[in-house]
Amino acid sequence: MHFKSLFFNNNYKLRALWRILLFISALLILISPLILINNSYLQFTGAAIILVLGLYFNSKYLDKIDFSDYGLIFRRVTFSDFSVGILFGFLSVILMLLIGMYSEILVVSKIKSALNVPTLLLFGLKMFLVGVLEETFFRGYLFTNIYDGFKSKILNRKQALLIALVLSSIFFGLAHMNTNNSSTISIVFLTINGIVWCIPFIITKNLGLSIGLHTAWNFTQTLIGFTMSGNKATNSFYRIENNGFDLMTGGGYGPEAGILGLIGYSLMLFLSLIYIQLIRKK
């Protein structure tokens, strides 16, 4: 009886830890062949399709929940949330740029003014797919399962929610530890970033806003000229060079690992909460 309780809960449902390990293992096996494809757009598209289909079957046979509990809800409000998230993510990056320029911790010079629309659209698609993949996995799937795993007679709902919020965000930060110029500081700051993007999902039970924030955050940083998650911008409108302490600018990792990034995260969270509480239709 004790052996069985190690793997199953009182409802004869596989415990969250084993469900997570099984799903991630299956996901890695299914996604690994995509490495052979020499096209990042096809890789991201294939990974997104595999993840969503995997979650559909996972919801039925492992997690035994409604598929919509992962936040993938195809309704009008989702597209409204996504559009609002795009706007807030864009504004947050612009705020970082303005603060950096006027405080002179960034040196900004213009490179080009012409738009290459096809290239812009393709890059926007890639950032959208990245947003879908990371938000669906870390927020929709991982947070949901960790939260379910910690709900018990010992921990109340708020305690389990807080643990799931922090743990899923830590895993999000750790997932970026192999990116260029990563450090303990960048992982800590990206953990905070993960918390900011998880809160709208917790409140709305919908990933639309989080995916929009994530997509615009990545897209706008690169388009303007910021180094994003250690990746230097290419084909950007501006050349941005750091002229301040790394703690302020994020150094070689980009603003996500600095106080500038924290300011951007804070604005995204503030605007999202205002939107959810005062504007969004329930």
Phi and psi in degrees as GROMACS dihedral restraints (atoms count N, CA, C in turn):
[ dihedral_restraints ]
;  ai    aj    ak    al  type     phi  dphi    fc
    3     4     5     6     1   -64.6    20    10
    4     5     6     7     1   -39.9    20    10
    6     7     8     9     1   -62.1    20    10
    7     8     9    10     1   -42.2    20    10
    9    10    11    12     1   -65.5    20    10
   10    11    12    13     1   -38.3    20    10
   12    13    14    15     1   -68.1    20    10
   13    14    15    16     1   -18.7    20    10
   15    16    17    18     1   -67.2    20    10
   16    17    18    19     1   -30.6    20    10
   18    19    20    21     1  -107.1    20    10
   19    20    21    22     1   -26.9    20    10
   21    22    23    24     1  -126.5    20    10
   22    23    24    25     1   148.3    20    10
   24    25    26    27     1   -88.5    20    10
   25    26    27    28     1  -171.5    20    10
   27    28    29    30     1   -66.8    20    10
   28    29    30    31     1   -19.7    20    10
   30    31    32    33     1   -94.6    20    10
   31    32    33    34     1    13.7    20    10
   33    34    35    36     1    60.0    20    10
   34    35    36    37     1    33.2    20    10
   36    37    38    39     1  -106.1    20    10
   37    38    39    40     1   135.5    20    10
   39    40    41    42     1   -56.6    20    10
   40    41    42    43     1   135.1    20    10
   42    43    44    45     1   -64.6    20    10
   43    44    45    46     1   154.7    20    10
   45    46    47    48     1   -56.8    20    10
   46    47    48    49     1   -42.1    20    10
   48    49    50    51     1   -57.5    20    10
   49    50    51    52     1   -46.7    20    10
   51    52    53    54     1   -70.4    20    10
   52    53    54    55     1   -35.0    20    10
   54    55    56    57     1   -63.3    20    10
   55    56    57    58     1   -43.4    20    10
   57    58    59    60     1   -63.5    20    10
   58    59    60    61     1   -45.8    20    10
   60    61    62    63     1   -63.0    20    10
   61    62    63    64     1   -41.9    20    10
   63    64    65    66     1   -65.1    20    10
   64    65    66    67     1   -45.1    20    10
   66    67    68    69     1   -66.6    20    10
   67    68    69    70     1   -44.9    20    10
   69    70    71    72     1   -64.1    20    10
   70    71    72    73     1   -39.5    20    10
   72    73    74    75     1   -62.3    20    10
   73    74    75    76     1   -46.3    20    10
   75    76    77    78     1   -64.1    20    10
   76    77    78    79     1   -39.5    20    10
   78    79    80    81     1   -63.3    20    10
   79    80    81    82     1   -44.2    20    10
   81    82    83    84     1   -62.7    20    10
   82    83    84    85     1   -39.7    20    10
   84    85    86    87     1   -64.6    20    10
   85    86    87    88     1   -42.6    20    10
   87    88    89    90     1   -72.3    20    10
   88    89    90    91     1   -33.5    20    10
   90    91    92    93     1   -85.1    20    10
   91    92    93    94     1   -26.4    20    10
   93    94    95    96     1   -53.1    20    10
   94    95    96    97     1   -37.0    20    10
   96    97    98    99     1   -62.6    20    10
   97    98    99   100     1   -19.1    20    10
   99   100   101   102     1   -65.3    20    10
  100   101   102   103     1   -19.9    20    10
  102   103   104   105     1   -60.8    20    10
  103   104   105   106     1   -28.0    20    10
  105   106   107   108     1   -74.3    20    10
  106   107   108   109     1   -15.1    20    10
  108   109   110   111     1   -86.3    20    10
  109   110   111   112     1   123.4    20    10
  111   112   113   114     1   -91.4    20    10
  112   113   114   115     1    52.9    20    10
  114   115   116   117     1  -154.6    20    10
  115   116   117   118     1   111.8    20    10
  117   118   119   120     1   -64.3    20    10
  118   119   120   121     1   -31.9    20    10
  120   121   122   123     1   -66.2    20    10
  121   122   123   124     1   -43.2    20    10
  123   124   125   126     1   -67.7    20    10
  124   125   126   127     1   -35.7    20    10
  126   127   128   129     1   -62.9    20    10
  127   128   129   130     1   -48.7    20    10
  129   130   131   132     1   -66.2    20    10
  130   131   132   133     1   -39.7    20    10
  132   133   134   135     1   -63.9    20    10
  133   134   135   136     1   -46.5    20    10
  135   136   137   138     1   -61.9    20    10
  136   137   138   139     1   -42.1    20    10
  138   139   140   141     1   -63.5    20    10
  139   140   141   142     1   -40.5    20    10
  141   142   143   144     1   -65.0    20    10
  142   143   144   145     1   -42.9    20    10
  144   145   146   147     1   -64.1    20    10
  145   146   147   148     1   -44.8    20    10
  147   148   149   150     1   -62.8    20    10
  148   149   150   151     1   -42.4    20    10
  150   151   152   153     1   -63.2    20    10
  151   152   153   154     1   -48.4    20    10
  153   154   155   156     1   -65.4    20    10
  154   155   156   157     1   -44.7    20    10
  156   157   158   159     1   -64.9    20    10
  157   158   159   160     1   -39.4    20    10
  159   160   161   162     1   -61.0    20    10
  160   161   162   163     1   -41.3    20    10
  162   163   164   165     1   -68.1    20    10
  163   164   165   166     1   -32.4    20    10
  165   166   167   168     1   -61.0    20    10
  166   167   168   169     1   -48.2    20    10
  168   169   170   171     1   -73.4    20    10
  169   170   171   172     1   -34.2    20    10
  171   172   173   174     1   -63.1    20    10
  172   173   174   175     1   -37.8    20    10
  174   175   176   177     1   -64.0    20    10
  175   176   177   178     1   -31.0    20    10
  177   178   179   180     1   -82.6    20    10
  178   179   180   181     1   -41.1    20    10
  180   181   182   183     1  -109.3    20    10
  181   182   183   184     1   -25.6    20    10
  183   184   185   186     1  -108.3    20    10
  184   185   186   187     1   -60.5    20    10
  186   187   188   189     1   -74.8    20    10
  187   188   189   190     1   -28.5    20    10
  189   190   191   192     1    53.7    20    10
  190   191   192   193     1    51.9    20    10
  192   193   194   195     1  -131.6    20    10
  193   194   195   196     1   172.8    20    10
  195   196   197   198     1   -72.5    20    10
  196   197   198   199     1   138.1    20    10
  198   199   200   201     1   -55.2    20    10
  199   200   201   202     1   -34.3    20    10
  201   202   203   204     1   -66.9    20    10
  202   203   204   205     1   -15.5    20    10
  204   205   206   207     1   -65.8    20    10
  205   206   207   208     1   -16.9    20    10
  207   208   209   210     1   -80.9    20    10
  208   209   210   211     1    -1.5    20    10
  210   211   212   213     1    89.8    20    10
  211   212   213   214     1     0.6    20    10
  213   214   215   216     1   -89.8    20    10
  214   215   216   217     1    86.1    20    10
  216   217   218   219     1  -117.0    20    10
  217   218   219   220     1   119.0    20    10
  219   220   221   222     1   -96.6    20    10
  220   221   222   223     1    77.4    20    10
  222   223   224   225     1  -131.1    20    10
  223   224   225   226     1   170.3    20    10
  225   226   227   228     1   -59.9    20    10
  226   227   228   229     1   -38.4    20    10
  228   229   230   231     1   -62.7    20    10
  229   230   231   232     1   -30.5    20    10
  231   232   233   234     1   -63.8    20    10
  232   233   234   235     1   -43.6    20    10
  234   235   236   237     1   -71.0    20    10
  235   236   237   238     1   -31.9    20    10
  237   238   239   240     1   -66.0    20    10
  238   239   240   241     1   -45.6    20    10
  240   241   242   243     1   -59.6    20    10
  241   242   243   244     1   -44.3    20    10
  243   244   245   246     1   -60.6    20    10
  244   245   246   247     1   -44.9    20    10
  246   247   248   249     1   -63.2    20    10
  247   248   249   250     1   -42.0    20    10
  249   250   251   252     1   -64.9    20    10
  250   251   252   253     1   -40.7    20    10
  252   253   254   255     1   -61.0    20    10
  253   254   255   256     1   -39.9    20    10
  255   256   257   258     1   -58.2    20    10
  256   257   258   259     1   -46.1    20    10
  258   259   260   261     1   -63.2    20    10
  259   260   261   262     1   -46.4    20    10
  261   262   263   264     1   -67.2    20    10
  262   263   264   265     1   -38.9    20    10
  264   265   266   267     1   -63.9    20    10
  265   266   267   268     1   -41.5    20    10
  267   268   269   270     1   -62.4    20    10
  268   269   270   271     1   -47.8    20    10
  270   271   272   273     1   -62.5    20    10
  271   272   273   274     1   -35.7    20    10
  273   274   275   276     1   -66.5    20    10
  274   275   276   277     1   -39.3    20    10
  276   277   278   279     1   -70.4    20    10
  277   278   279   280     1   -39.7    20    10
  279   280   281   282     1   -61.4    20    10
  280   281   282   283     1   -39.3    20    10
  282   283   284   285     1   -62.1    20    10
  283   284   285   286     1   -42.7    20    10
  285   286   287   288     1   -59.8    20    10
  286   287   288   289     1   -43.1    20    10
  288   289   290   291     1   -62.4    20    10
  289   290   291   292     1   -46.4    20    10
  291   292   293   294     1   -64.9    20    10
  292   293   294   295     1   -43.8    20    10
  294   295   296   297     1   -63.1    20    10
  295   296   297   298     1   -43.3    20    10
  297   298   299   300     1   -62.8    20    10
  298   299   300   301     1   -40.0    20    10
  300   301   302   303     1   -68.6    20    10
  301   302   303   304     1   -49.4    20    10
  303   304   305   306     1   -77.6    20    10
  304   305   306   307     1   -20.4    20    10
  306   307   308   309     1   -90.3    20    10
  307   308   309   310     1    -6.7    20    10
  309   310   311   312     1    64.0    20    10
  310   311   312   313     1    24.9    20    10
  312   313   314   315     1   -87.9    20    10
  313   314   315   316     1    -8.5    20    10
  315   316   317   318     1  -124.6    20    10
  316   317   318   319     1   142.4    20    10
  318   319   320   321     1  -109.4    20    10
  319   320   321   322     1   117.9    20    10
  321   322   323   324     1  -116.6    20    10
  322   323   324   325     1   127.5    20    10
  324   325   326   327     1  -131.1    20    10
  325   326   327   328     1   142.2    20    10
  327   328   329   330     1   -77.9    20    10
  328   329   330   331     1   139.5    20    10
  330   331   332   333     1  -107.2    20    10
  331   332   333   334     1   -47.8    20    10
  333   334   335   336     1  -149.1    20    10
  334   335   336   337     1   163.0    20    10
  336   337   338   339     1  -125.0    20    10
  337   338   339   340     1   -16.1    20    10
  339   340   341   342     1   -83.4    20    10
  340   341   342   343     1   142.4    20    10
  342   343   344   345     1   -94.8    20    10
  343   344   345   346     1   131.3    20    10
  345   346   347   348     1  -100.5    20    10
  346   347   348   349     1    93.1    20    10
  348   349   350   351     1   -58.4    20    10
  349   350   351   352     1   -48.4    20    10
  351   352   353   354     1   -58.3    20    10
  352   353   354   355     1   -43.5    20    10
  354   355   356   357     1   -64.1    20    10
  355   356   357   358     1   -39.8    20    10
  357   358   359   360     1   -62.7    20    10
  358   359   360   361     1   -44.5    20    10
  360   361   362   363     1   -66.7    20    10
  361   362   363   364     1   -40.2    20    10
  363   364   365   366     1   -64.6    20    10
  364   365   366   367     1   -42.3    20    10
  366   367   368   369     1   -66.6    20    10
  367   368   369   370     1   -38.8    20    10
  369   370   371   372     1   -61.0    20    10
  370   371   372   373     1   -39.2    20    10
  372   373   374   375     1   -63.0    20    10
  373   374   375   376     1   -43.1    20    10
  375   376   377   378     1   -62.2    20    10
  376   377   378   379     1   -44.1    20    10
  378   379   380   381     1   -67.1    20    10
  379   380   381   382     1   -32.1    20    10
  381   382   383   384     1   -65.0    20    10
  382   383   384   385     1   -44.6    20    10
  384   385   386   387     1   -64.3    20    10
  385   386   387   388     1   -38.8    20    10
  387   388   389   390     1   -61.8    20    10
  388   389   390   391     1   -44.2    20    10
  390   391   392   393     1   -61.2    20    10
  391   392   393   394     1   -43.9    20    10
  393   394   395   396     1   -62.4    20    10
  394   395   396   397     1   -47.6    20    10
  396   397   398   399     1   -61.1    20    10
  397   398   399   400     1   -52.2    20    10
  399   400   401   402     1   -71.9    20    10
  400   401   402   403     1   -40.5    20    10
  402   403   404   405     1   -70.1    20    10
  403   404   405   406     1   -39.4    20    10
  405   406   407   408     1   -64.8    20    10
  406   407   408   409     1   -41.5    20    10
  408   409   410   411     1   -75.9    20    10
  409   410   411   412     1   -55.5    20    10
  411   412   413   414     1   -75.1    20    10
  412   413   414   415     1   -38.5    20    10
  414   415   416   417     1   -92.9    20    10
  415   416   417   418     1   -60.4    20    10
  417   418   419   420     1   -60.2    20    10
  418   419   420   421     1   -47.3    20    10
  420   421   422   423     1   -90.9    20    10
  421   422   423   424     1   -59.4    20    10
  423   424   425   426     1   -66.4    20    10
  424   425   426   427     1   -47.7    20    10
  426   427   428   429     1   -58.0    20    10
  427   428   429   430     1   -46.1    20    10
  429   430   431   432     1   -59.3    20    10
  430   431   432   433     1   -42.1    20    10
  432   433   434   435     1   -75.2    20    10
  433   434   435   436     1   -39.2    20    10
  435   436   437   438     1   -64.1    20    10
  436   437   438   439     1   -41.6    20    10
  438   439   440   441     1   -60.1    20    10
  439   440   441   442     1   -44.9    20    10
  441   442   443   444     1   -63.5    20    10
  442   443   444   445     1   -37.3    20    10
  444   445   446   447     1   -69.1    20    10
  445   446   447   448     1   -29.5    20    10
  447   448   449   450     1   -94.7    20    10
  448   449   450   451     1    -8.8    20    10
  450   451   452   453     1   -69.5    20    10
  451   452   453   454     1   125.1    20    10
  453   454   455   456     1  -159.8    20    10
  454   455   456   457     1  -178.1    20    10
  456   457   458   459     1   -72.7    20    10
  457   458   459   460     1   -21.3    20    10
  459   460   461   462     1   -82.6    20    10
  460   461   462   463     1   -44.3    20    10
  462   463   464   465     1  -101.1    20    10
  463   464   465   466     1   133.5    20    10
  465   466   467   468     1   -82.1    20    10
  466   467   468   469     1   177.8    20    10
  468   469   470   471     1   -59.9    20    10
  469   470   471   472     1   -43.3    20    10
  471   472   473   474     1   -66.7    20    10
  472   473   474   475     1   -39.4    20    10
  474   475   476   477     1   -66.0    20    10
  475   476   477   478     1   -43.7    20    10
  477   478   479   480     1   -63.9    20    10
  478   479   480   481     1   -39.3    20    10
  480   481   482   483     1   -64.1    20    10
  481   482   483   484     1   -43.5    20    10
  483   484   485   486     1   -64.4    20    10
  484   485   486   487     1   -42.5    20    10
  486   487   488   489     1   -62.8    20    10
  487   488   489   490     1   -44.3    20    10
  489   490   491   492     1   -65.3    20    10
  490   491   492   493     1   -39.3    20    10
  492   493   494   495     1   -60.6    20    10
  493   494   495   496     1   -48.1    20    10
  495   496   497   498     1   -70.2    20    10
  496   497   498   499     1   -47.0    20    10
  498   499   500   501     1   -64.6    20    10
  499   500   501   502     1   -45.8    20    10
  501   502   503   504     1   -63.6    20    10
  502   503   504   505     1   -33.0    20    10
  504   505   506   507     1   -74.8    20    10
  505   506   507   508     1   -35.3    20    10
  507   508   509   510     1   -62.8    20    10
  508   509   510   511     1   -43.1    20    10
  510   511   512   513     1   -63.3    20    10
  511   512   513   514     1   -34.9    20    10
  513   514   515   516     1   -63.0    20    10
  514   515   516   517     1   -44.4    20    10
  516   517   518   519     1   -63.9    20    10
  517   518   519   520     1   -44.0    20    10
  519   520   521   522     1   -65.6    20    10
  520   521   522   523     1   -28.5    20    10
  522   523   524   525     1   -64.4    20    10
  523   524   525   526     1   -16.9    20    10
  525   526   527   528     1  -102.5    20    10
  526   527   528   529     1    13.2    20    10
  528   529   530   531     1   -71.5    20    10
  529   530   531   532     1   -18.6    20    10
  531   532   533   534     1   -95.9    20    10
  532   533   534   535     1     4.4    20    10
  534   535   536   537     1   -76.3    20    10
  535   536   537   538     1   162.3    20    10
  537   538   539   540     1   -57.5    20    10
  538   539   540   541     1   136.5    20    10
  540   541   542   543     1    61.1    20    10
  541   542   543   544     1    22.8    20    10
  543   544   545   546     1   -70.2    20    10
  544   545   546   547     1   155.9    20    10
  546   547   548   549     1  -154.9    20    10
  547   548   549   550     1   176.2    20    10
  549   550   551   552     1   -59.9    20    10
  550   551   552   553     1   -39.6    20    10
  552   553   554   555     1   -64.1    20    10
  553   554   555   556     1   -44.1    20    10
  555   556   557   558     1   -63.4    20    10
  556   557   558   559     1   -37.8    20    10
  558   559   560   561     1   -66.4    20    10
  559   560   561   562     1   -41.6    20    10
  561   562   563   564     1   -63.1    20    10
  562   563   564   565     1   -45.5    20    10
  564   565   566   567     1   -67.7    20    10
  565   566   567   568     1   -36.5    20    10
  567   568   569   570     1   -71.1    20    10
  568   569   570   571     1   -27.0    20    10
  570   571   572   573     1   -63.8    20    10
  571   572   573   574     1   -42.4    20    10
  573   574   575   576     1   -62.3    20    10
  574   575   576   577     1   -41.4    20    10
  576   577   578   579     1   -57.6    20    10
  577   578   579   580     1   -45.0    20    10
  579   580   581   582     1   -61.1    20    10
  580   581   582   583     1   -38.5    20    10
  582   583   584   585     1   -62.4    20    10
  583   584   585   586     1   -43.0    20    10
  585   586   587   588     1   -61.2    20    10
  586   587   588   589     1   -41.1    20    10
  588   589   590   591     1   -80.1    20    10
  589   590   591   592     1   -17.4    20    10
  591   592   593   594     1   -83.0    20    10
  592   593   594   595     1   -32.2    20    10
  594   595   596   597     1   -58.6    20    10
  595   596   597   598     1   -46.0    20    10
  597   598   599   600     1   -59.2    20    10
  598   599   600   601     1   -36.2    20    10
  600   601   602   603     1   -66.4    20    10
  601   602   603   604     1   -41.5    20    10
  603   604   605   606     1   -60.3    20    10
  604   605   606   607     1   -42.4    20    10
  606   607   608   609     1   -75.1    20    10
  607   608   609   610     1   -44.3    20    10
  609   610   611   612     1   -94.1    20    10
  610   611   612   613     1   -16.4    20    10
  612   613   614   615     1    59.9    20    10
  613   614   615   616     1    26.5    20    10
  615   616   617   618     1  -140.4    20    10
  616   617   618   619     1   136.8    20    10
  618   619   620   621     1   -89.0    20    10
  619   620   621   622     1    -1.4    20    10
  621   622   623   624     1   -54.3    20    10
  622   623   624   625     1   -50.2    20    10
  624   625   626   627     1   -66.2    20    10
  625   626   627   628     1   -43.8    20    10
  627   628   629   630     1   -62.9    20    10
  628   629   630   631     1   -42.5    20    10
  630   631   632   633     1   -65.4    20    10
  631   632   633   634     1   -39.6    20    10
  633   634   635   636     1   -63.8    20    10
  634   635   636   637     1   -45.2    20    10
  636   637   638   639     1   -59.9    20    10
  637   638   639   640     1   -46.7    20    10
  639   640   641   642     1   -63.7    20    10
  640   641   642   643     1   -45.9    20    10
  642   643   644   645     1   -61.4    20    10
  643   644   645   646     1   -50.5    20    10
  645   646   647   648     1   -67.8    20    10
  646   647   648   649     1   -36.5    20    10
  648   649   650   651     1   -58.5    20    10
  649   650   651   652     1   -51.5    20    10
  651   652   653   654     1   -67.6    20    10
  652   653   654   655     1   -45.6    20    10
  654   655   656   657     1   -63.1    20    10
  655   656   657   658     1   -48.5    20    10
  657   658   659   660     1   -69.0    20    10
  658   659   660   661     1   -40.2    20    10
  660   661   662   663     1   -56.4    20    10
  661   662   663   664     1   -49.2    20    10
  663   664   665   666     1   -68.6    20    10
  664   665   666   667     1   -41.3    20    10
  666   667   668   669     1   -62.6    20    10
  667   668   669   670     1   -40.8    20    10
  669   670   671   672     1   -73.0    20    10
  670   671   672   673     1   -37.5    20    10
  672   673   674   675     1   131.0    20    10
  673   674   675   676     1     4.4    20    10
  675   676   677   678     1   -70.5    20    10
  676   677   678   679     1   148.6    20    10
  678   679   680   681     1   -73.8    20    10
  679   680   681   682     1   130.0    20    10
  681   682   683   684     1  -120.4    20    10
  682   683   684   685     1   116.9    20    10
  684   685   686   687     1    52.4    20    10
  685   686   687   688     1    41.2    20    10
  687   688   689   690     1    82.8    20    10
  688   689   690   691     1    -3.2    20    10
  690   691   692   693     1   -99.7    20    10
  691   692   693   694     1   117.0    20    10
  693   694   695   696     1   -66.9    20    10
  694   695   696   697     1   143.2    20    10
  696   697   698   699     1   -70.1    20    10
  697   698   699   700     1   141.4    20    10
  699   700   701   702     1  -125.4    20    10
  700   701   702   703     1   148.3    20    10
  702   703   704   705     1    56.9    20    10
  703   704   705   706     1    36.1    20    10
  705   706   707   708     1   -91.7    20    10
  706   707   708   709     1   167.2    20    10
  708   709   710   711     1   -79.3    20    10
  709   710   711   712     1   -28.1    20    10
  711   712   713   714     1  -130.3    20    10
  712   713   714   715     1   157.5    20    10
  714   715   716   717     1  -103.0    20    10
  715   716   717   718     1   122.0    20    10
  717   718   719   720     1  -114.1    20    10
  718   719   720   721     1   122.8    20    10
  720   721   722   723     1  -119.8    20    10
  721   722   723   724     1   140.4    20    10
  723   724   725   726     1   -75.7    20    10
  724   725   726   727     1   137.4    20    10
  726   727   728   729     1  -133.1    20    10
  727   728   729   730     1    22.1    20    10
  729   730   731   732     1  -141.6    20    10
  730   731   732   733     1  -176.2    20    10
  732   733   734   735     1   -62.0    20    10
  733   734   735   736     1   145.8    20    10
  735   736   737   738     1   -58.3    20    10
  736   737   738   739     1   -34.3    20    10
  738   739   740   741     1   -62.0    20    10
  739   740   741   742     1   -29.3    20    10
  741   742   743   744     1   -81.7    20    10
  742   743   744   745     1   -47.5    20    10
  744   745   746   747     1   -91.4    20    10
  745   746   747   748     1   -20.0    20    10
  747   748   749   750     1    92.9    20    10
  748   749   750   751     1    -5.8    20    10
  750   751   752   753     1    60.7    20    10
  751   752   753   754     1  -141.4    20    10
  753   754   755   756     1   -70.6    20    10
  754   755   756   757     1   -12.5    20    10
  756   757   758   759     1   -83.1    20    10
  757   758   759   760     1   -21.7    20    10
  759   760   761   762     1   103.0    20    10
  760   761   762   763     1   173.3    20    10
  762   763   764   765     1   -61.3    20    10
  763   764   765   766     1   -19.1    20    10
  765   766   767   768     1   -60.2    20    10
  766   767   768   769     1   -20.5    20    10
  768   769   770   771     1  -106.7    20    10
  769   770   771   772     1    21.7    20    10
  771   772   773   774     1  -139.2    20    10
  772   773   774   775     1   178.8    20    10
  774   775   776   777     1   -61.4    20    10
  775   776   777   778     1   -33.4    20    10
  777   778   779   780     1   -56.7    20    10
  778   779   780   781     1   -43.5    20    10
  780   781   782   783     1   -63.6    20    10
  781   782   783   784     1   -41.0    20    10
  783   784   785   786     1   -61.3    20    10
  784   785   786   787     1   -36.1    20    10
  786   787   788   789     1   -64.7    20    10
  787   788   789   790     1   -43.2    20    10
  789   790   791   792     1   -63.4    20    10
  790   791   792   793     1   -43.5    20    10
  792   793   794   795     1   -60.1    20    10
  793   794   795   796     1   -43.3    20    10
  795   796   797   798     1   -62.3    20    10
  796   797   798   799     1   -41.8    20    10
  798   799   800   801     1   -65.8    20    10
  799   800   801   802     1   -42.0    20    10
  801   802   803   804     1   -58.7    20    10
  802   803   804   805     1   -43.9    20    10
  804   805   806   807     1   -67.4    20    10
  805   806   807   808     1   -45.0    20    10
  807   808   809   810     1   -59.6    20    10
  808   809   810   811     1   -49.9    20    10
  810   811   812   813     1   -64.4    20    10
  811   812   813   814     1   -38.0    20    10
  813   814   815   816     1   -64.5    20    10
  814   815   816   817     1   -42.9    20    10
  816   817   818   819     1   -66.7    20    10
  817   818   819   820     1   -39.3    20    10
  819   820   821   822     1   -61.3    20    10
  820   821   822   823     1   -45.4    20    10
  822   823   824   825     1   -62.2    20    10
  823   824   825   826     1   -46.8    20    10
  825   826   827   828     1   -65.3    20    10
  826   827   828   829     1   -42.1    20    10
  828   829   830   831     1   -79.0    20    10
  829   830   831   832     1   -34.2    20    10
  831   832   833   834     1  -111.6    20    10
  832   833   834   835     1   -22.8    20    10
  834   835   836   837     1  -118.5    20    10
  835   836   837   838     1   -45.4    20    10
  837   838   839   840     1   -60.9    20    10
  838   839   840   841     1   136.3    20    10
  840   841   842   843     1   -81.9    20    10
  841   842   843   844     1   131.3    20    10
